[in-house]
Amino acid sequence: MAALAYVFFAVAVVLAFASMGFVLGQAVASTLGVSEPWALIGLGLAGGVLLGVLAVVTNLPELVLIVVSAFAGANVAVAGLMLLVDAADLAEVTAVRVPLVDQPAWAVGRLVLAVVGVVVQLRHARWRRLGSVRRSWAA
């Protein structure tokens, strides 16, 4: 049973990497001004495959997972904020047609949010390694 649990965990982590790669691939493409749906899907798939393979080849290091999840989370957070302040409408966000090249403040905000996410997760990971299991579960 333990081997089956590990296989499910490994597959879940690879799929998580692939899904974050898809989000990042589409976000980068839309930032560069790509608007064709087939190109956005293709670049998203390329990003997903790239990060999925990276997850398998690099034996899933914690640092890569932290960096990728911080950037994917920043993309989603900025898209949500753009919806809230009417900087983009739902059709643009769902079609991933929000070119941040025209709006550099959003691109800078996304980068700052991603860096903050990396720093916070790294600090938490370091603290978790230094503490006891009971202390890390209490967090």
C-alpha positions in Angstrom: 0.0 0.0 0.0 2.8 2.4 0.7 4.2 2.0 -2.8 0.8 2.8 -4.2 0.5 5.9 -2.1 3.9 7.0 -3.2 3.0 6.5 -6.9 -0.2 8.6 -6.4 1.9 11.3 -4.7 4.5 11.3 -7.5 1.9 11.4 -10.2 0.1 14.2 -8.4 3.2 16.3 -8.1 4.1 15.8 -11.8 0.5 16.8 -12.8 0.8 19.9 -10.5 4.0 20.9 -12.2 2.4 20.3 -15.6 -0.6 22.4 -14.7 1.5 25.3 -13.4 3.6 25.1 -16.6 0.5 25.4 -18.7 -0.6 28.5 -16.7 2.9 30.0 -16.9 3.2 29.2 -20.6 -0.1 30.9 -21.4 0.7 33.9 -19.1 4.1 34.4 -20.8 2.5 34.1 -24.3 -0.2 36.6 -23.5 2.3 39.0 -21.9 4.2 38.9 -25.2 1.1 39.8 -27.1 0.1 36.4 -28.5 -3.7 36.4 -29.2 -4.3 33.4 -31.4 -6.1 30.7 -29.3 -4.2 27.8 -30.9 -0.9 29.5 -30.1 -1.9 30.2 -26.5 -2.9 26.5 -26.1 0.2 25.3 -27.8 2.5 27.4 -25.7 0.6 26.4 -22.6 1.0 22.8 -23.5 4.7 23.3 -24.2 5.1 24.9 -20.8 3.2 22.0 -19.2 5.3 19.4 -20.8 8.5 21.2 -20.0 7.7 21.5 -16.3 6.3 18.0 -16.2 9.6 16.6 -17.6 11.5 19.0 -15.3 9.7 17.5 -12.3 10.7 13.9 -13.3 14.3 14.7 -14.3 15.1 16.8 -11.3 13.5 14.5 -8.8 11.1 17.2 -7.7 13.2 19.6 -5.7 11.4 21.8 -3.2 13.0 24.9 -4.5 11.6 24.4 -8.0 8.1 23.7 -6.7 8.3 26.9 -4.6 9.4 29.1 -7.5 6.9 27.7 -10.0 4.0 27.8 -7.5 4.8 31.4 -6.6 4.8 32.6 -10.2 1.7 30.6 -11.0 -0.1 32.1 -8.0 1.0 35.6 -8.8 -0.4 35.2 -12.3 -3.8 34.1 -11.0 -3.8 36.8 -8.3 -3.0 39.6 -10.7 -5.7 38.3 -13.2 -8.2 38.3 -10.3 -7.2 41.8 -9.3 -7.5 43.0 -12.8 -11.1 41.7 -12.9 -11.9 43.4 -9.6 -10.7 46.8 -10.8 -12.1 46.4 -14.3 -8.7 46.5 -16.0 -9.7 43.4 -17.9 -13.0 41.7 -18.5 -13.9 38.1 -17.9 -13.7 37.2 -21.6 -10.1 38.5 -21.8 -9.0 36.7 -18.7 -10.6 33.3 -19.5 -9.3 33.5 -23.1 -5.9 34.6 -21.6 -5.8 37.7 -23.8 -4.6 40.2 -21.3 -1.4 41.6 -22.9 0.5 43.0 -19.9 3.0 44.6 -22.4 0.4 47.4 -22.8 0.1 47.7 -19.0 3.6 47.5 -17.5 2.4 48.2 -13.9 0.5 44.9 -13.9 3.6 43.0 -15.1 5.7 44.6 -12.5 3.1 43.9 -9.8 3.0 40.2 -10.9 6.8 40.0 -10.7 6.9 41.6 -7.2 4.1 39.3 -6.0 5.9 36.3 -7.3 9.2 37.3 -5.6 7.3 37.9 -2.3 5.7 34.5 -2.7 9.2 32.8 -3.2 10.7 34.6 -0.2 7.8 33.8 2.1 7.8 30.1 1.1 11.5 29.8 1.4 11.5 31.3 4.9 8.7 28.9 5.9 10.5 25.9 4.4 13.7 26.8 6.3 11.7 27.3 9.5 10.0 24.0 9.0 13.3 22.2 8.6 14.7 23.7 11.7 11.7 23.0 13.9 10.1 19.9 15.2 7.3 18.0 13.4 4.9 19.1 16.1 5.9 22.7 15.7 5.5 22.6 11.9 2.1 21.0 12.1 1.0 23.8 14.5 1.8 26.5 11.8 
